[in-house]
Amino acid sequence: MKLKILKKQNNARRCFVCGVDNNEGLKTEFYELEDGTLAATAVAHPFHQSYPGRVHGGVSTALLDETIGRAINITEPETWGVTVEITTRFKKPVPYDVPLLVIGRITENRSRLFSGEGRLILPDGTTAVTASARYMKLKLTDIAEFDGTVDTWELFPREGDPAALDLPDEK
Ligand SMILES: CCCCCCCCCCCCCC(=O)SCCNC(=O)CCNC(=O)[C@H](O)C(C)(C)COP(=O)(O)OP(=O)(O)OC[C@H]1O[C@@H](n2cnc3c(N)ncnc32)[C@H](O)[C@@H]1OP(=O)(O)O
């Protein structure tokens, strides 16, 4: 199903998942879709491997963690949270050097905790990894040593940013 992108989210600079200056990271981009899903696009590299030919499960988990955690910002742009639990199910190997799509949704939102689920989808539409996670809401100043210079939080628009994304049915 093709879904319109309503908004691109900010990126950090050094974050392993979204840091635009982190050349060992994933440089993931996050897009809010019209149906309330958060979609993330990324390419993993050979230096993210576990066994040769497959991406480390911890890397896939990190992608899912941040995608689910950021999905809260669709309705609450000022909410920040830390992951308190994540459960991941690895169904297929994830290869590097191919475009990966990750989607996340919030399933429960309470005053102190929120939960969500997500899946990592391969270019052929297969779901390779699923996850569910829970986060505790905290003030940004209680989470981050944020000086606003090296570690910024900004929108990095790109000419290649898509206007819509095709979400395959679950398989
Ligand atoms: C600006 C720059 C931005 C950079 C980029 C950002 C990208 C965004 C990335 C986003 C994605 C990436 C995100 C990341 O990678 S976040 C990094 C990974 N996660 C962490 O570092 C979290 C580490 N843990 C902690 O700091 C503490 O444990 C916290 C602060 C969470 C709680 O310690 P604290 O000592 O304060 O609290 P407490 O232990 O007394 O518990 C307090 C209450 O909470 C309840 N409780 C606790 N745990 C759970 C649980 N699992 N399920 C249900 N309930 C739970 C507990 O029962 C109690 O309830 P009650 O008895 O009071 O009723």
The ligand as a MOL file (V3000), in Angstrom:
LIG
                    3D

  0  0  0     0  0            999 V3000
M  V30 BEGIN CTAB
M  V30 COUNTS 63 65 0 0 0
M  V30 BEGIN ATOM
M  V30 1 C 18.7680 15.7030 21.1380 0
M  V30 2 C 19.5870 14.5970 20.7540 0
M  V30 3 C 18.7270 13.4180 20.3060 0
M  V30 4 C 19.4540 12.2030 20.0070 0
M  V30 5 C 18.7920 11.1360 19.2330 0
M  V30 6 C 17.6030 10.5700 19.8510 0
M  V30 7 C 17.0060 9.5070 19.0630 0
M  V30 8 C 15.8060 8.8890 19.7430 0
M  V30 9 C 16.0840 7.4790 20.1030 0
M  V30 10 C 14.9110 6.7600 20.7100 0
M  V30 11 C 15.1010 5.2710 20.7550 0
M  V30 12 C 16.3820 4.7990 21.4150 0
M  V30 13 C 16.2770 4.8310 22.9090 0
M  V30 14 C 17.4780 4.2980 23.5980 0
M  V30 15 O 18.3390 3.6700 23.0620 0
M  V30 16 S 17.5150 4.6500 25.2670 0
M  V30 17 C 18.9810 3.7890 25.8250 0
M  V30 18 C 18.6770 2.4620 26.4320 0
M  V30 19 N 17.8950 2.5540 27.6510 0
M  V30 20 C 18.3610 3.0700 28.7800 0
M  V30 21 O 19.4690 3.5640 28.8400 0
M  V30 22 C 17.4710 3.0110 30.0000 0
M  V30 23 C 18.2760 2.6710 31.2240 0
M  V30 24 N 17.4020 2.5590 32.4150 0
M  V30 25 C 17.2110 3.6170 33.2160 0
M  V30 26 O 17.7560 4.6790 33.0160 0
M  V30 27 C 16.2720 3.4050 34.3790 0
M  V30 28 O 16.0150 2.0360 34.5800 0
M  V30 29 C 14.9040 4.1400 34.2080 0
M  V30 30 C 15.1460 5.6600 34.1430 0
M  V30 31 C 14.1700 3.6720 32.9540 0
M  V30 32 C 14.0310 3.8350 35.3970 0
M  V30 33 O 14.7850 4.0160 36.5480 0
M  V30 34 P 14.2190 4.7180 37.8540 0
M  V30 35 O 15.2050 4.4490 38.9210 0
M  V30 36 O 13.8320 6.0960 37.5550 0
M  V30 37 O 12.8940 3.9930 38.0500 0
M  V30 38 P 12.5270 2.6460 38.7830 0
M  V30 39 O 13.4170 1.5090 38.3590 0
M  V30 40 O 12.3980 2.9490 40.2190 0
M  V30 41 O 11.1160 2.4520 38.1170 0
M  V30 42 C 10.1770 3.5440 38.1040 0
M  V30 43 C 8.8550 2.9900 37.7100 0
M  V30 44 O 8.9190 2.4810 36.3870 0
M  V30 45 C 8.5890 1.1070 36.3820 0
M  V30 46 N 9.3950 0.4040 35.3870 0
M  V30 47 C 10.7160 0.4010 35.2410 0
M  V30 48 N 11.0750 -0.3630 34.1900 0
M  V30 49 C 9.9350 -0.8750 33.6890 0
M  V30 50 C 9.6260 -1.7410 32.6500 0
M  V30 51 N 10.5650 -2.2820 31.8700 0
M  V30 52 N 8.3340 -2.0490 32.4160 0
M  V30 53 C 7.3730 -1.5470 33.1900 0
M  V30 54 N 7.6080 -0.7090 34.1930 0
M  V30 55 C 8.8610 -0.3830 34.4430 0
M  V30 56 C 8.9170 0.6440 37.7800 0
M  V30 57 O 8.1520 -0.5030 38.1080 0
M  V30 58 C 8.4760 1.8160 38.5960 0
M  V30 59 O 7.0570 1.8800 38.7390 0
M  V30 60 P 6.4030 2.2250 40.1420 0
M  V30 61 O 6.8370 1.1410 41.0770 0
M  V30 62 O 6.9100 3.5730 40.5340 0
M  V30 63 O 4.9170 2.2200 39.8630 0
M  V30 END ATOM
M  V30 BEGIN BOND
M  V30 1 1 1 2
M  V30 2 1 2 3
M  V30 3 1 3 4
M  V30 4 1 4 5
M  V30 5 1 5 6
M  V30 6 1 6 7
M  V30 7 1 7 8
M  V30 8 1 8 9
M  V30 9 1 9 10
M  V30 10 1 10 11
M  V30 11 1 11 12
M  V30 12 1 12 13
M  V30 13 1 13 14
M  V30 14 2 14 15
M  V30 15 1 14 16
M  V30 16 1 16 17
M  V30 17 1 17 18
M  V30 18 1 18 19
M  V30 19 1 19 20
M  V30 20 2 20 21
M  V30 21 1 20 22
M  V30 22 1 22 23
M  V30 23 1 23 24
M  V30 24 1 24 25
M  V30 25 2 25 26
M  V30 26 1 25 27
M  V30 27 1 27 28
M  V30 28 1 27 29
M  V30 29 1 29 30
M  V30 30 1 29 31
M  V30 31 1 29 32
M  V30 32 1 32 33
M  V30 33 1 33 34
M  V30 34 2 34 35
M  V30 35 1 34 36
M  V30 36 1 34 37
M  V30 37 1 37 38
M  V30 38 2 38 39
M  V30 39 1 38 40
M  V30 40 1 38 41
M  V30 41 1 41 42
M  V30 42 1 42 43
M  V30 43 1 43 44
M  V30 44 1 43 58
M  V30 45 1 44 45
M  V30 46 1 45 46
M  V30 47 1 45 56
M  V30 48 1 46 47
M  V30 49 1 46 55
M  V30 50 2 47 48
M  V30 51 1 48 49
M  V30 52 1 49 50
M  V30 53 2 49 55
M  V30 54 1 50 51
M  V30 55 2 50 52
M  V30 56 1 52 53
M  V30 57 2 53 54
M  V30 58 1 54 55
M  V30 59 1 56 57
M  V30 60 1 56 58
M  V30 61 1 58 59
M  V30 62 1 59 60
M  V30 63 2 60 61
M  V30 64 1 60 62
M  V30 65 1 60 63
M  V30 END BOND
M  V30 END CTAB
M  END
